[in-house]
Amino acid sequence: MREQSMRCIQWDVDSLDWKDLSAQEILNRVNKSVQNGSILLFHNNSKHILDALPLVLESLKEKGLRGGAGFRINIQRGLYCG
């Protein structure tokens, strides 16, 4: 990857949505671990993701968190694997 000037970055909050957790359980998992600069892992085919995402996004907004430039943020936190 480095030969192509690319780096791999890793998530630090795993929603475990693929385990068919309820929307509330997904929200609880995310809220427990999320911090400024976190990369959250979700799966597009999980059973309750469409119900969970609005809850998660609202919760992040209430915490003053928003989407950003993941690579720049997480290189500083050491979440890259390259």
Order of alpha helices (4+ residues) and beta strands (2+ residues): beta-alpha-beta-alpha-alpha
